[in-house]
Amino acid sequence: MRKVLGARKIQLVIQLLSESFLLTSVSFLLALGLVYILLPFFENLMGQPIPFDIVGSRWLLISMLSLALLVGGLSGLYPAFFLSAVSPVKAFKGSFMKKFSRGTVLRNGLIIGQFTAAIVLAISGVVVYQQLGYIQNKKLGFNREQVVYVPFYFEEIDNNTEVIRNELLTHPKIEKVAKSTDLPLNSGNQGVIGKWEGNDGQGEFYCYRNYVDYSYLDVFEIELLAGRNFSPDYVTDSTESYILNESAVKALGWTPEAAIGKGFREGQVIGVTRDFHFQPMDLAIEPLFMMLRTEHNNYGNRGNISIKVSMDDWENTLAYVRQTFKSIAPSIPFEYHFLGESYNQLYQSEQRLGQAFTIFTMLALLIACIGLFGLVSYNVVQRTKEIGIRKVLGASVLAIVELLSKDFLKLVVIALVLATPIAWYAMQQWLNDFAYRIDIQWWVFILVAILAIGISVLTVSFQSIRAALANPVDSLRNE
């Protein structure tokens, strides 16, 4: 109509580009508002502050404005030159849209790509949450509940731990107290062992080590398979006695019962514990020996005091613990942690990964549904007269909805076929980083498939039902 009234091609190009830039500018302002609103949530997700000062950063402002202009230009360039080149006769007849149908393959490909990405993210998110649940619920071989630990790095505390222990145990809510160099949490003290009974001097293996006291096994409820715990009744326990875990005994080629009394390093084995996790779950349980902590192996007065407490009236118990430490070392800052919380913090990155998968899955599904909705709307417009004729000839609403929907649901099925092996391979690679991991269950793929198909059916059905219910007279009137 504008070309018939005398509009030149350049005027149409400017008009269409201006409309594109206007829409992009509005979107840019809305996006900025959403960024400021959602930024605290993403800072919490990342676990660190995210600087975003668009006013104070000139280059950030320039780059964002340039990006907005680029998007506006690219999104408006094609329709501007395409529509301005159409002859008025073809435009009134509608025949120019036949050329536009050549892009069907590209449009379908984009829909498949969007749904493939969304399905991969959805499957990955479910697997990540399953692995986190497995980690949280797996038996660790020790009890981390109701254990509070106080790390220390100073001689004032290290040399007075017996005084601290005796004072703490007078409180009715404190059950047990233990001192150790490392916690059963994230041990990193490892060395080479080359001396044990039966070794000809050629063999050696790596073994973790921890220096503990008499109450360590009791506080963490670590099970003994054979032998005994350290005891003050045996003088040699402080210099010559070792407790090994199952993995260490297996590495030496012994059984737990046979290991008792055998020579190990400069002493002998007095006990064997059941394997327990003393490192994150992405590492397998490795050989470990424990020895009584003395002034000769205190690692520069570094260690931890672990306290088994009753959580009833915790605030008063905490005040008593703080006062006890302050009375011994008033100049040293008091610091405490719950062992269970520290254990959970080891997997914060995985938790954030699961949350990120959830967010991006929702965004990917939203974008895919918007694209699918637009494609369905375009298809409905193209087949308006066909739908009207079919209704006049007696086609039911259900038959028309099925006609319009089946082609688009095929795209989602293709996306499922493409996404399933991609998600399976990616999650297998991620799970391989864990020594203790879940197996990916078949029902995860079925669940995500039902979700994807259900969402696509809702998206497609909205426009399909609307077209099927329309009056055929309206679509045929202007034939």
Beta strands, then each sheet from edge to edge (+ up, - down):
strand 1: 147-152
strand 2: 174-180
strand 3: 190-193
strand 4: 205-212
strand 5: 224-227
strand 6: 241-245
strand 7: 263-264
strand 8: 267-273
strand 9: 288-292
strand 10: 303-309
strand 11: 337-338
sheet 1: 2+ 10- 1+ 11-
sheet 2: 3+ 4- 9- 6+ 8+ 5-
sheet 3: 3+ 4- 9- 6+ 8+ 7-
end
